[in-house]
Amino acid sequence: MKETFHELIAYLKNPVLEKDSNQDTSYRFQKFFHLLIISILTALVLTSLFLLIEHFEWVDMNDHAVEELLKTNSKWSVIFFAVILAPTLEELFFRAPITLFHNKKSFKIAFYVFAILFGLIHLTNYNFTINLLLFAPILIAPQTILGGYLGFIRVRFGLTWSILLHACYNAFFVLISFAGDLI
């Protein structure tokens, strides 16, 4: 996993449009699971900052579209939306186009722009306030960085892999949110 992490960081510093030549399925699943763990750990570390934001009441973290989704829909509807529909549509919109940029410089710009746009679109989950704007970089950091991770696997392995990683990532957090109902 350490090797995958270093490879990922190097890639994020200098993204290039280059597929991974290793077609071995076990190799790809190993990298996939490493990326899933890295993605989840990154989100957990970054979302710990949300506790401070919530503690000081700078942004109402309970007034979030996902909270509303969980309250107003069945678990199966939430799973369908968060684990199947959203990852598929978001990957088609935010990751599919990046491989259209063949020039080295334009690819790098597109890679970063799509990752940032992916983060920014998640601001729509919150009610607009001045504090939301002030704390936006922190609030969208998990999604923006995830956008980079998803871009990495999309370029290296293909769009199906980024959809799958996104779906598994969302599934992990959806299942965590459901765990409270079991206790």
C-alpha positions as CSV (number, residue, x, y, z in Angstrom):
1,M,0.0,0.0,0.0
2,K,2.9,2.3,0.7
3,E,4.0,1.9,-2.9
4,T,0.6,2.8,-4.2
5,F,0.4,5.8,-1.9
6,H,3.8,7.1,-3.2
7,E,2.7,6.4,-6.8
8,L,-0.5,8.3,-6.2
9,I,1.2,11.3,-4.6
10,A,3.7,11.5,-7.5
11,Y,0.9,11.3,-10.0
12,L,-1.1,14.0,-8.3
13,K,1.9,16.3,-8.4
14,N,2.4,15.7,-12.1
15,P,-0.6,14.0,-13.8
16,V,0.0,12.5,-17.2
17,L,-2.2,10.8,-19.7
18,E,-0.6,7.4,-19.4
19,K,-2.4,4.1,-19.0
20,D,-0.9,1.4,-16.7
21,S,0.5,-1.3,-18.9
22,N,0.0,-4.0,-16.4
23,Q,-3.2,-5.8,-17.4
24,D,-3.0,-8.4,-14.6
25,T,-6.4,-8.5,-12.8
26,S,-5.0,-9.3,-9.4
27,Y,-2.5,-6.4,-9.7
28,R,-5.4,-4.1,-10.6
29,F,-7.6,-5.2,-7.8
30,Q,-4.7,-4.9,-5.4
31,K,-4.1,-1.3,-6.5
32,F,-7.9,-0.7,-6.4
33,F,-8.2,-1.8,-2.8
34,H,-5.2,0.2,-1.8
35,L,-6.8,3.3,-3.4
36,L,-10.1,2.6,-1.7
37,I,-8.3,2.4,1.7
38,I,-6.3,5.5,1.0
39,S,-9.5,7.3,-0.1
40,I,-11.4,6.4,3.0
41,L,-8.5,7.3,5.4
42,T,-8.0,10.6,3.6
43,A,-11.7,11.4,4.1
44,L,-11.7,10.4,7.7
45,V,-8.7,12.6,8.5
46,L,-10.1,15.6,6.6
47,T,-13.7,15.3,7.9
48,S,-12.3,15.4,11.4
49,L,-11.9,19.1,10.7
50,F,-15.7,19.2,10.3
51,L,-16.0,18.5,14.0
52,L,-14.3,21.8,14.8
53,I,-16.5,23.7,12.3
54,E,-19.6,22.1,13.8
55,H,-18.4,22.7,17.4
56,F,-18.0,26.4,16.8
57,E,-21.3,26.4,14.8
58,W,-19.7,28.0,11.8
59,V,-21.6,25.8,9.4
60,D,-24.6,23.6,10.3
61,M,-23.4,20.2,9.3
62,N,-26.8,18.7,10.0
63,D,-28.4,20.9,7.4
64,H,-26.8,18.9,4.6
65,A,-28.5,17.3,1.6
66,V,-27.2,13.8,2.5
67,E,-28.9,14.1,5.9
68,E,-32.1,15.0,4.2
69,L,-31.7,12.1,1.8
70,L,-31.2,9.7,4.7
71,K,-34.3,11.1,6.5
72,T,-36.7,11.1,3.5
73,N,-35.8,8.0,1.6
74,S,-35.7,4.3,2.1
75,K,-32.3,2.7,2.7
76,W,-32.6,1.0,-0.7
77,S,-33.3,4.3,-2.4
78,V,-30.3,5.9,-0.7
79,I,-28.1,2.9,-1.7
80,F,-29.3,3.2,-5.3
81,F,-28.7,7.0,-5.5
82,A,-25.4,7.1,-3.6
83,V,-23.8,3.9,-4.7
84,I,-25.0,3.4,-8.2
85,L,-26.5,6.5,-9.8
86,A,-24.3,9.3,-8.4
87,P,-21.0,7.6,-9.0
88,T,-21.9,6.6,-12.5
89,L,-23.2,10.1,-13.5
90,E,-20.4,12.0,-11.7
91,E,-17.7,9.8,-13.2
92,L,-19.2,10.3,-16.7
93,F,-19.2,14.0,-16.2
94,F,-16.0,14.6,-14.2
95,R,-13.7,11.8,-15.2
96,A,-14.7,10.6,-18.6
97,P,-13.7,13.8,-20.4
98,I,-10.1,14.1,-19.0
99,T,-8.7,11.6,-21.5
100,L,-9.8,13.8,-24.3
101,F,-7.0,16.2,-23.5
102,H,-3.9,14.8,-25.2
103,N,-1.6,17.8,-24.9
104,K,0.5,17.4,-21.8
105,K,-0.2,20.9,-20.5
106,S,-3.9,20.9,-21.3
107,F,-4.3,17.4,-19.7
108,K,-2.7,18.6,-16.5
109,I,-5.0,21.6,-16.4
110,A,-8.1,19.5,-17.2
111,F,-7.2,17.0,-14.6
112,Y,-7.0,19.6,-11.8
113,V,-10.0,21.6,-13.1
114,F,-12.2,18.5,-13.1
115,A,-11.1,17.5,-9.6
116,I,-11.8,21.0,-8.3
117,L,-15.2,21.2,-10.0
118,F,-16.0,17.8,-8.5
119,G,-15.3,19.3,-5.1
120,L,-17.2,22.5,-5.8
121,I,-20.3,20.7,-7.0
122,H,-20.6,19.2,-3.5
123,L,-21.1,22.7,-2.0
124,T,-24.7,22.4,-3.3
125,N,-25.2,19.9,-0.5
126,Y,-25.2,22.8,2.0
127,N,-27.4,25.8,2.4
128,F,-25.7,28.9,1.2
129,T,-24.3,31.2,3.9
130,I,-21.3,33.5,4.1
131,N,-19.6,30.9,6.4
132,L,-20.1,28.3,3.8
133,L,-18.0,30.4,1.4
134,L,-15.4,31.0,4.1
135,F,-15.1,27.3,5.0
136,A,-15.6,26.0,1.4
137,P,-12.0,24.9,0.9
138,I,-12.2,22.7,4.0
139,L,-15.7,21.4,3.3
140,I,-14.9,20.3,-0.2
141,A,-11.4,19.1,0.5
142,P,-12.4,15.4,0.8
143,Q,-14.3,15.5,-2.5
144,T,-11.6,17.5,-4.3
145,I,-8.8,15.1,-3.3
146,L,-11.1,12.1,-4.0
147,G,-11.5,13.7,-7.5
148,G,-7.8,13.5,-7.9
149,Y,-7.7,9.9,-6.7
150,L,-10.6,9.0,-9.1
151,G,-8.8,10.7,-11.9
152,F,-5.7,8.7,-11.2
153,I,-7.5,5.3,-11.5
154,R,-9.6,6.5,-14.4
155,V,-6.5,7.4,-16.4
156,R,-4.4,4.4,-15.3
157,F,-7.1,1.6,-15.5
158,G,-10.1,3.1,-17.3
159,L,-13.5,4.7,-16.5
160,T,-15.1,1.5,-15.2
161,W,-12.5,1.4,-12.4
162,S,-13.2,5.0,-11.4
163,I,-16.9,4.3,-11.3
164,L,-16.3,1.2,-9.2
165,L,-13.9,3.0,-6.8
166,H,-16.4,5.9,-6.4
167,A,-19.3,3.4,-5.8
168,C,-17.3,1.5,-3.1
169,Y,-16.2,4.7,-1.4
170,N,-19.8,6.0,-1.2
171,A,-21.0,2.5,-0.1
172,F,-18.6,2.5,2.8
173,F,-19.9,5.9,4.1
174,V,-23.5,5.0,3.4
175,L,-23.1,1.8,5.4
176,I,-21.4,3.7,8.2
177,S,-24.4,6.1,8.3
178,F,-26.7,3.1,8.5
179,A,-24.7,1.5,11.3
180,G,-26.2,4.0,13.7
181,D,-29.6,2.5,13.1
182,L,-28.4,-0.9,14.1
183,I,-27.1,0.2,17.5
